[in-house]
Every structure is written in C-alpha cells, then in structure tokens.
Amino acid sequence: MSKQFSTAEVAEHASVEKGLYIIIDGGVYSMSSFVDEHPGGAKILKRVGGKDASKQFWKYHNEHVLKKYQPKLRIGDVKEESKL
Ligand code: HEM
C-alpha cells in the first residue's frame, strides 16, 4: 500500500525546502526535484505548493504527462477520510 497523507500534512509541504507537495486526483506528488525542469516554469508550481492542483494540472497537460512522471514524483495518496 502506498503512503497515505492527510490534506493537512500535504499543506505543511508548501515550499521547495519542505518538499513542495501537490495533489493531483488524490495522488500526492513531491515536486522539489522537478521545479527547475518543469517546462511550464517553477513559479506556477510553487504557487500551488501544499494544495490540490488537479484543476490546474488538467488545464495544461494530458494523461501521458502524469503517467510518465508518476514513478519519479508520486510519493503516495491522500487518505480517504481527508478527501471528504
Ligand atoms: C506532476 C505534476 C506536473 C508535471 C509532471 C508537469 C509536467 C509538464 C510538462 C512535461 C510540460 C510540457 C508540456 C507537455 O508535455 O504537455 C508542462 C507544461 C506546463 N505545465 Fe506542468 N507539470 C506538472 C504540474 C503542473 C501544475 C500543477 C501546473 C499549474 C499550476 C502546471 C503548469 C504548466 C504550464 C502552464 C505548462 C506550459 C503549457 C504550455 O506551454 O502550453 N504544471 N508541465
């Protein structure tokens, strides 16, 4: 089973120094190692640090992007009770 995070735990990692976690469709992604390579820029990613960025993600990317980077960036999932 993957590591489970509450939304409060994710919110504590809102900067590159603290891990820059973002949530996409219930998955938790640690973006610190990727911010400087992100083709869309570091700034836009930093703005959604600690938050659910599903809406923003699907606005600019397709499923292939998520599949490709999942093995590298996904560190777990949001706990069920935290999604309610
Ligand atoms: C797991 C998280 C993310 C990954 C792996 C990722 C990866 C990428 C990649 C590979 C591209 C190049 C374009 C493409 O191949 O489709 C891109 C572009 C972009 N990304 Fe992300 N991204 C992520 C999250 C985000 C988030 C949360 C935002 C917004 C808050 C964002 C905003 C953008 C923008 C604005 C572009 C440029 C689109 C364009 O030039 O048309 N990305 N991203």
Backbone and ligand atoms as CSV (ligand in chain L), in Angstrom:
chain,resi,resn,atom,element,x,y,z
A,1,MET,N,N,0.843,-1.202,0.000
A,1,MET,CA,C,0.000,0.000,0.000
A,1,MET,C,C,0.881,1.257,0.000
A,2,SER,N,N,0.455,2.250,-0.741
A,2,SER,CA,C,1.267,3.469,-0.810
A,2,SER,C,C,1.108,4.291,0.468
A,3,LYS,N,N,2.004,5.216,0.665
A,3,LYS,CA,C,1.940,6.077,1.855
A,3,LYS,C,C,0.690,6.957,1.775
A,4,GLN,N,N,0.029,7.111,2.935
A,4,GLN,CA,C,-1.206,7.895,2.999
A,4,GLN,C,C,-0.955,9.231,3.696
A,5,PHE,N,N,-1.410,10.296,3.077
A,5,PHE,CA,C,-1.223,11.640,3.634
A,5,PHE,C,C,-2.578,12.286,3.908
A,6,SER,N,N,-2.664,13.056,4.993
A,6,SER,CA,C,-3.857,13.882,5.183
A,6,SER,C,C,-3.631,15.168,4.387
A,7,THR,N,N,-4.711,15.889,4.082
A,7,THR,CA,C,-4.526,17.145,3.346
A,7,THR,C,C,-3.746,18.144,4.208
A,8,ALA,N,N,-3.863,18.018,5.543
A,8,ALA,CA,C,-3.110,18.908,6.445
A,8,ALA,C,C,-1.605,18.658,6.323
A,9,GLU,N,N,-1.208,17.391,6.220
A,9,GLU,CA,C,0.217,17.061,6.041
A,9,GLU,C,C,0.740,17.602,4.713
A,10,VAL,N,N,-0.074,17.458,3.686
A,10,VAL,CA,C,0.330,17.967,2.370
A,10,VAL,C,C,0.522,19.483,2.446
A,11,ALA,N,N,-0.403,20.137,3.144
A,11,ALA,CA,C,-0.360,21.602,3.260
A,11,ALA,C,C,0.900,22.098,3.977
A,12,GLU,N,N,1.499,21.235,4.811
A,12,GLU,CA,C,2.733,21.612,5.516
A,12,GLU,C,C,3.947,21.633,4.584
A,13,HIS,N,N,3.795,21.018,3.407
A,13,HIS,CA,C,4.917,20.954,2.449
A,13,HIS,C,C,4.622,21.862,1.264
A,14,ALA,N,N,4.663,23.155,1.534
A,14,ALA,CA,C,4.221,24.110,0.525
A,14,ALA,C,C,5.378,24.874,-0.121
A,15,SER,N,N,6.609,24.472,0.186
A,15,SER,CA,C,7.761,25.158,-0.421
A,15,SER,C,C,8.782,24.116,-0.876
A,16,VAL,N,N,9.696,24.520,-1.737
A,16,VAL,CA,C,10.730,23.607,-2.246
A,16,VAL,C,C,11.528,23.022,-1.081
A,17,GLU,N,N,11.817,23.857,-0.078
A,17,GLU,CA,C,12.595,23.426,1.090
A,17,GLU,C,C,11.867,22.333,1.872
A,18,LYS,N,N,10.544,22.439,1.906
A,18,LYS,CA,C,9.751,21.474,2.684
A,18,LYS,C,C,9.199,20.326,1.840
A,19,GLY,N,N,9.556,20.291,0.568
A,19,GLY,CA,C,9.142,19.180,-0.285
A,19,GLY,C,C,8.228,19.534,-1.443
A,20,LEU,N,N,7.596,20.702,-1.373
A,20,LEU,CA,C,6.647,21.153,-2.393
A,20,LEU,C,C,5.711,20.035,-2.870
A,21,TYR,N,N,4.828,19.607,-1.966
A,21,TYR,CA,C,3.864,18.574,-2.321
A,21,TYR,C,C,2.678,19.209,-3.035
A,22,ILE,N,N,2.168,18.493,-4.048
A,22,ILE,CA,C,0.890,18.895,-4.645
A,22,ILE,C,C,0.011,17.658,-4.804
A,23,ILE,N,N,-1.280,17.888,-4.841
A,23,ILE,CA,C,-2.238,16.790,-5.018
A,23,ILE,C,C,-2.808,16.862,-6.423
A,24,ILE,N,N,-2.767,15.721,-7.133
A,24,ILE,CA,C,-3.464,15.628,-8.418
A,24,ILE,C,C,-4.313,14.365,-8.381
A,25,ASP,N,N,-5.627,14.547,-8.492
A,25,ASP,CA,C,-6.576,13.425,-8.471
A,25,ASP,C,C,-6.314,12.438,-7.334
A,26,GLY,N,N,-6.110,12.953,-6.148
A,26,GLY,CA,C,-5.940,12.100,-4.977
A,26,GLY,C,C,-4.540,11.544,-4.788
A,27,GLY,N,N,-3.646,11.775,-5.765
A,27,GLY,CA,C,-2.255,11.346,-5.629
A,27,GLY,C,C,-1.415,12.498,-5.082
A,28,VAL,N,N,-0.409,12.164,-4.246
A,28,VAL,CA,C,0.466,13.197,-3.691
A,28,VAL,C,C,1.804,13.157,-4.443
A,29,TYR,N,N,2.216,14.319,-4.937
A,29,TYR,CA,C,3.443,14.423,-5.731
A,29,TYR,C,C,4.421,15.362,-5.034
A,30,SER,N,N,5.678,14.939,-4.973
A,30,SER,CA,C,6.710,15.794,-4.405
A,30,SER,C,C,7.479,16.437,-5.553
A,31,MET,N,N,7.359,17.757,-5.668
A,31,MET,CA,C,7.823,18.447,-6.872
A,31,MET,C,C,9.196,19.111,-6.754
A,32,SER,N,N,9.816,19.036,-5.576
A,32,SER,CA,C,11.072,19.775,-5.365
A,32,SER,C,C,12.149,19.460,-6.395
A,33,SER,N,N,12.286,18.173,-6.744
A,33,SER,CA,C,13.350,17.773,-7.672
A,33,SER,C,C,13.020,18.165,-9.110
A,34,PHE,N,N,11.781,18.571,-9.323
A,34,PHE,CA,C,11.300,18.800,-10.693
A,34,PHE,C,C,11.040,20.268,-11.027
A,35,VAL,N,N,10.931,21.115,-10.006
A,35,VAL,CA,C,10.531,22.514,-10.275
A,35,VAL,C,C,11.415,23.197,-11.306
A,36,ASP,N,N,12.724,22.964,-11.201
A,36,ASP,CA,C,13.624,23.664,-12.117
A,36,ASP,C,C,13.615,23.085,-13.534
A,37,GLU,N,N,13.087,21.861,-13.690
A,37,GLU,CA,C,12.982,21.253,-15.035
A,37,GLU,C,C,11.600,21.445,-15.626
A,38,HIS,N,N,10.636,21.898,-14.826
A,38,HIS,CA,C,9.255,21.965,-15.306
A,38,HIS,C,C,9.137,22.871,-16.530
A,39,PRO,N,N,8.682,22.329,-17.679
A,39,PRO,CA,C,8.588,23.147,-18.898
A,39,PRO,C,C,7.642,24.338,-18.736
A,40,GLY,N,N,6.709,24.230,-17.821
A,40,GLY,CA,C,5.773,25.338,-17.575
A,40,GLY,C,C,6.330,26.355,-16.583
A,41,GLY,N,N,7.520,26.126,-16.069
A,41,GLY,CA,C,8.173,27.075,-15.164
A,41,GLY,C,C,8.024,26.710,-13.692
A,42,ALA,N,N,8.933,27.221,-12.877
A,42,ALA,CA,C,8.964,26.932,-11.447
A,42,ALA,C,C,7.885,27.721,-10.698
A,43,LYS,N,N,7.683,28.933,-11.130
A,43,LYS,CA,C,6.808,29.869,-10.420
A,43,LYS,C,C,5.380,29.333,-10.261
A,44,ILE,N,N,4.843,28.843,-11.365
A,44,ILE,CA,C,3.452,28.363,-11.367
A,44,ILE,C,C,3.288,27.146,-10.446
A,45,LEU,N,N,4.337,26.313,-10.368
A,45,LEU,CA,C,4.294,25.143,-9.482
A,45,LEU,C,C,4.376,25.565,-8.022
A,46,LYS,N,N,5.231,26.517,-7.740
A,46,LYS,CA,C,5.386,26.988,-6.361
A,46,LYS,C,C,4.085,27.578,-5.830
A,47,ARG,N,N,3.313,28.173,-6.721
A,47,ARG,CA,C,2.043,28.784,-6.305
A,47,ARG,C,C,1.030,27.765,-5.800
A,48,VAL,N,N,1.128,26.511,-6.288
A,48,VAL,CA,C,0.149,25.501,-5.866
A,48,VAL,C,C,0.729,24.530,-4.824
A,49,GLY,N,N,1.910,24.841,-4.297
A,49,GLY,CA,C,2.547,24.002,-3.280
A,49,GLY,C,C,1.639,23.786,-2.078
A,50,GLY,N,N,1.477,22.534,-1.661
A,50,GLY,CA,C,0.665,22.216,-0.488
A,50,GLY,C,C,-0.823,22.081,-0.796
A,51,LYS,N,N,-1.184,22.286,-2.072
A,51,LYS,CA,C,-2.615,22.323,-2.418
A,51,LYS,C,C,-3.015,21.256,-3.434
A,52,ASP,N,N,-4.315,21.153,-3.635
A,52,ASP,CA,C,-4.839,20.311,-4.701
A,52,ASP,C,C,-4.739,21.097,-6.007
A,53,ALA,N,N,-3.920,20.577,-6.939
A,53,ALA,CA,C,-3.695,21.292,-8.202
A,53,ALA,C,C,-4.293,20.530,-9.385
A,54,SER,N,N,-5.278,19.675,-9.104
A,54,SER,CA,C,-5.872,18.857,-10.176
A,54,SER,C,C,-6.417,19.718,-11.315
A,55,LYS,N,N,-7.158,20.739,-10.934
A,55,LYS,CA,C,-7.802,21.583,-11.938
A,55,LYS,C,C,-6.755,22.249,-12.842
A,56,GLN,N,N,-5.723,22.809,-12.205
A,56,GLN,CA,C,-4.669,23.473,-12.961
A,56,GLN,C,C,-3.902,22.457,-13.818
A,57,PHE,N,N,-3.660,21.269,-13.247
A,57,PHE,CA,C,-2.912,20.253,-13.995
A,57,PHE,C,C,-3.635,19.881,-15.285
A,58,TRP,N,N,-4.925,19.552,-15.161
A,58,TRP,CA,C,-5.659,19.090,-16.349
A,58,TRP,C,C,-5.916,20.197,-17.367
A,59,LYS,N,N,-5.750,21.424,-16.934
A,59,LYS,CA,C,-5.890,22.540,-17.868
A,59,LYS,C,C,-4.727,22.567,-18.865
A,60,TYR,N,N,-3.543,22.161,-18.395
A,60,TYR,CA,C,-2.339,22.312,-19.227
A,60,TYR,C,C,-1.707,21.016,-19.709
A,61,HIS,N,N,-2.144,19.855,-19.197
A,61,HIS,CA,C,-1.473,18.595,-19.544
A,61,HIS,C,C,-2.479,17.507,-19.856
A,62,ASN,N,N,-1.977,16.424,-20.428
A,62,ASN,CA,C,-2.839,15.266,-20.624
A,62,ASN,C,C,-2.337,14.092,-19.784
A,63,GLU,N,N,-3.037,12.988,-19.888
A,63,GLU,CA,C,-2.753,11.798,-19.089
A,63,GLU,C,C,-1.329,11.265,-19.278
A,64,HIS,N,N,-0.802,11.435,-20.487
A,64,HIS,CA,C,0.539,10.907,-20.767
A,64,HIS,C,C,1.597,11.552,-19.874
A,65,VAL,N,N,1.415,12.840,-19.607
A,65,VAL,CA,C,2.370,13.560,-18.762
A,65,VAL,C,C,2.359,12.953,-17.358
A,66,LEU,N,N,1.145,12.732,-16.833
A,66,LEU,CA,C,1.019,12.186,-15.474
A,66,LEU,C,C,1.632,10.779,-15.417
A,67,LYS,N,N,1.323,9.936,-16.388
A,67,LYS,CA,C,1.845,8.566,-16.427
A,67,LYS,C,C,3.355,8.558,-16.477
A,68,LYS,N,N,3.919,9.437,-17.294
A,68,LYS,CA,C,5.371,9.466,-17.476
A,68,LYS,C,C,6.102,9.836,-16.188
A,69,TYR,N,N,5.563,10.823,-15.466
A,69,TYR,CA,C,6.288,11.337,-14.296
A,69,TYR,C,C,5.882,10.699,-12.974
A,70,GLN,N,N,4.810,9.920,-12.992
A,70,GLN,CA,C,4.339,9.296,-11.770
A,70,GLN,C,C,5.407,8.497,-11.015
A,71,PRO,N,N,6.153,7.623,-11.705
A,71,PRO,CA,C,7.146,6.818,-10.980
A,71,PRO,C,C,8.180,7.676,-10.253
A,72,LYS,N,N,8.488,8.824,-10.842
A,72,LYS,CA,C,9.516,9.687,-10.268
A,72,LYS,C,C,8.980,10.604,-9.166
A,73,LEU,N,N,7.749,11.087,-9.320
A,73,LEU,CA,C,7.278,12.163,-8.439
A,73,LEU,C,C,6.195,11.770,-7.436
A,74,ARG,N,N,5.481,10.695,-7.700
A,74,ARG,CA,C,4.367,10.365,-6.811
A,74,ARG,C,C,4.881,9.679,-5.551
A,75,ILE,N,N,4.533,10.230,-4.391
A,75,ILE,CA,C,5.031,9.671,-3.131
A,75,ILE,C,C,3.929,9.000,-2.311
A,76,GLY,N,N,2.677,9.101,-2.755
A,76,GLY,CA,C,1.600,8.444,-2.026
A,76,GLY,C,C,0.243,8.970,-2.433
A,77,ASP,N,N,-0.719,8.776,-1.546
A,77,ASP,CA,C,-2.101,9.164,-1.814
A,77,ASP,C,C,-2.677,9.955,-0.649
A,78,VAL,N,N,-3.741,10.693,-0.960
A,78,VAL,CA,C,-4.459,11.395,0.106
A,78,VAL,C,C,-5.366,10.382,0.800
A,79,LYS,N,N,-5.338,10.372,2.117
A,79,LYS,CA,C,-6.186,9.481,2.923
A,79,LYS,C,C,-7.643,9.677,2.573
A,80,GLU,N,N,-8.374,8.589,2.504
A,80,GLU,CA,C,-9.807,8.659,2.187
A,80,GLU,C,C,-10.559,9.666,3.060
A,81,GLU,N,N,-10.365,9.594,4.369
A,81,GLU,CA,C,-11.136,10.464,5.266
A,81,GLU,C,C,-10.786,11.937,5.055
A,82,SER,N,N,-9.619,12.167,4.473
A,82,SER,CA,C,-9.190,13.530,4.239
A,82,SER,C,C,-9.820,14.117,2.971
A,83,LYS,N,N,-10.332,13.238,2.114
A,83,LYS,CA,C,-10.932,13.706,0.873
A,83,LYS,C,C,-12.371,14.170,1.086
A,84,LEU,N,N,-12.965,13.739,2.199
A,84,LEU,CA,C,-14.384,14.054,2.431
A,84,LEU,C,C,-14.604,15.534,2.674
L,1,HEM,C1,C,3.095,16.163,-11.590
L,1,HEM,C2,C,2.992,17.458,-11.889
L,1,HEM,C3,C,3.425,18.078,-13.193
L,1,HEM,C4,C,4.207,17.562,-14.190
L,1,HEM,C5,C,4.887,16.202,-14.261
L,1,HEM,C6,C,4.282,18.584,-15.240
L,1,HEM,C7,C,4.966,18.433,-16.446
L,1,HEM,C8,C,4.888,19.284,-17.512
L,1,HEM,C9,C,5.401,19.016,-18.828
L,1,HEM,C10,C,6.131,17.749,-19.261
L,1,HEM,C11,C,5.108,20.108,-19.598
L,1,HEM,C12,C,5.431,20.284,-21.094
L,1,HEM,C13,C,4.206,20.225,-21.947
L,1,HEM,C14,C,3.683,18.853,-22.141
L,1,HEM,O1,O,4.477,17.937,-22.396
L,1,HEM,O2,O,2.439,18.684,-22.083
L,1,HEM,C15,C,4.426,21.059,-18.760
L,1,HEM,C16,C,3.957,22.298,-19.174
L,1,HEM,C17,C,3.237,23.161,-18.395
L,1,HEM,N1,N,2.828,22.963,-17.100
L,1,HEM,FE1,FE,3.227,21.343,-15.972
L,1,HEM,N2,N,3.567,19.683,-14.857
L,1,HEM,C18,C,3.017,19.411,-13.617
L,1,HEM,C19,C,2.198,20.233,-12.876
L,1,HEM,C20,C,1.768,21.462,-13.253
L,1,HEM,C21,C,0.867,22.304,-12.490
L,1,HEM,C22,C,0.279,21.932,-11.135
L,1,HEM,C23,C,0.684,23.446,-13.218
L,1,HEM,C24,C,-0.127,24.676,-12.889
L,1,HEM,C25,C,-0.303,25.099,-11.662
L,1,HEM,C26,C,1.457,23.321,-14.448
L,1,HEM,C27,C,1.525,24.243,-15.470
L,1,HEM,C28,C,2.121,24.061,-16.691
L,1,HEM,C29,C,2.087,25.033,-17.759
L,1,HEM,C30,C,1.429,26.398,-17.711
L,1,HEM,C31,C,2.786,24.468,-18.828
L,1,HEM,C32,C,3.035,25.098,-20.181
L,1,HEM,C33,C,1.917,24.738,-21.123
L,1,HEM,C34,C,2.161,25.303,-22.492
L,1,HEM,O3,O,3.251,25.820,-22.754
L,1,HEM,O4,O,1.240,25.187,-23.288
L,1,HEM,N3,N,2.098,22.104,-14.435
L,1,HEM,N4,N,4.287,20.543,-17.496
